[in-house]
Amino acid sequence: MKKTILALSALLLASPVFAATTATQATDDTVAQANKGADTAKEKLHHAQDKGAELKLKSKHAAEGKAGTTGSKMTEGTQKAWHSTKQGTEKTWDKTKQGAEDLKNKATN
């Protein structure tokens, strides 16, 4: 009888710890999903903005009569490469920032 009471007491004392761990994990998963969704939306926005800038430059070249020239192709290619580099850097920065936040959260919990 004593062993049963001790076991139940230990279980009741440990219950809040299990609940807190589960809640923390659920919160971490929710935050990770939110970050993933935000990253996707941000990528789509920047892709659309970059595409708009590229089309604007092409239109400008066409209006100036430079469409299809070597100079305009180089400028457009450079702009496209810059946008690609910028997006890659931003993705890496976001992942690094999220990783640091995850480590911080794990350290404080």
N, C-alpha and C positions, 0 to 999 in steps of 0.2 A: 504494500500500500504506500509506504514511504517513497519507494522508487518511482511509482506512478505519479505521485504528487510532485516529486522533484522534476520528473521528465516534463510534466505539463507546465510547471512553473518556468522551466528553462525555455520551453517552446513559446510560451506567452511573452517572455522577456525578449526573445529573439524575433518575434513577429514584426515589430516596427522596423528592424534592420532589413529584413527581407523586403518589406513593403517599400522602404526608402530606396533600396537598390533597384527594384523593379521600376519605380517611378522615375528615377534618374535615367535609367536606360531608355525608358519610353520617351522622356524629354529629349535625350540626346538624339534618338532616332528621328523624332519630329523636327528637331533643329537641322539635322543633316538633310532631311527631305526638303525642308524649306530653303536651305542654302542651294541645293541642287536645282530647285525650281527657279530660284532667283538668278542663278548663273545662266540657266537656259534662256530665260527672258532677256537678260542683259546681253547675251551673245546674239540673240535674234535682233535686238534693237541696234546694236553696234554694226551688225552685218548690213542691216537696212540703211543705216546712216552712211556707211562706207560705200555701199552700192550707189546711193544717191550722189555722193561726192564724185564717184567715178563717172557716172552718167553726166553730171554737170560739167566735168572737165572735157568729156567727149563732145558735148554740145558746144562748149566754148570753142574747141578746136574746129568743129564743123562750121560754126558761124564765122570764124576767122579764115576759113578756107584752108586750114592746116590738117584736116582729117586725112588719116592714112599716111601722113608723112613720117619719115623716120623719127624726127624730133617728137612729134605728138605720140607716136607709139612708145618711145622711150619714156616720156613723161607719164603716160598712162600706166605703163608697166611698173615704173618706179612707185607710183602712187598705190597701185594694187599690192606690190610687195610690202610697202610700208604698212598698209592696213593689215595685212596678214601677220606681219611681225608684231604690230601693236596688239592685235587680238591674242596672239600666242603668249605674249608677255603678260597681258592682263589675266588670262586664264591661269597662268603659273602663279602670279601674285595672289589671286583669289584663293587658289588651293593652298598656298603657303600660309595665308592669313587664317583660313579655316582650320588648317592643321594646328596652328599655334593656339587658336581658340579652344580646339578640342583638348589639347594638352593642358591648357590652363584649367579648363573645366574638370578634367580628370584629376588634376592635382588638388583642386579645391574640394572635390567630393570625396 
